[in-house]
Amino acid sequence: MILEMRTYQVQAGTAPEFLRIYQENGLHIITRYAQLIGCWTKESGVLNSVVFLWAYDDMGHRGSQRAKMGQDAEWTAFVPQILPYLVHQESVFLNPVSFSPIK
């Protein structure tokens, strides 16, 4: 398994609205293609940030799932709803070590 830590920096003060829109309009779509491990807001470091942790079998699985999602008409209709909130986006891929409780 690999984990993708995807961080969205949003306009100051808009995290609650961003999360509401994401939960109500997008979460049911993306969870068809990726397993949500968790979602957090940051209280230190780069503020006004939302962090999602997504699980995939491997990078090949992620690539195929993202390709399928990119063809999903519901997803492509949803994305423009969140774009005005975004300042920056970053994806970091995490591979578990042998003693990690999450594999």
N, C-alpha and C positions, 0 to 999 in steps of 0.2 A: 504494500500500500504506500502511496505517497499522499502527502497533505499539501494543499495549496493555501498559504496564508495570503489572503487578498485584502489589501488595505485601501480604503477610499478616504481621502481627505476631502471634506465637504466645506462649503462656504460657512463661515463662522455663524453659529446659532441655528443652523439648519439640520443638524443631525437628527433631532426627533422627527421632523417632517420627512426627511430622507428615509429613515427607518420605517415610518408608517407606510409610505408609498411602496417601499420595497416589500414589506410584509404583506400588504393587502393586494398588491398587483403583480409582484414578480416572484415571490418565494415559491408559490405553488408551481411555477414554471421551471425554475432552475433546479428544484429538487427532483424533477423527472430525470435529470442528467448528472447530478452530483449529490453526494451525501453530505449534508450539513452537520459538522461536528460541533460548531459553536459560533456565536457572534458576540462581539464586545465593542464598547466604546472605550477610547483611550483617555486616561486621566493624567498622563505624563508623556514626554516626548513630543511628537508632532500632534498637537491638539486638534480638535474638530475632526477626528478620524474614527472610522468604523472599520472593524477588523472581522472578516469572515474566515473560518477554517473549513475547507472543503476536502473531502476524501475521494480518492480515485484508486483503482487497482494498481495502475502504473501510468507512465507518461503516455503510452499508446492509448490506453483507455481514456485518459483525459482528452487527448487530441480528438479521438473519435466522438466522445460525448460533446465536446465543445463544437465540433463540426455539425453534429445533429441539432444542437441548440441554436446554432447560427441559422439553420434552415427553418426553425420553428416560427411560424408567423406570429404567435402570441408573444414570443420573446422579442422579436424584432419590433413589434408594436410597443412593448414595454420600455425598452432601452431609452428612447427619447424622453420618457417621463423623468428619468433620474439624471440625465446628462447636465441639465442646468445647475444641479447641486455640486457637481464634481469640480475639484481643484486639481487633484492629482490621484493617480491610481498606481499601485505597486503589487506585483505578485511575487511571492517567494515560495519555492518548493522545498519541502522538508522530507527527508528520508529518515525513518526511525532506525536507531541503533539497537543492538541486540537486547539491551536491558530496558528499552522503552516500554512502559505499560501500554501504550497505544502502538499497535503494529499495523 
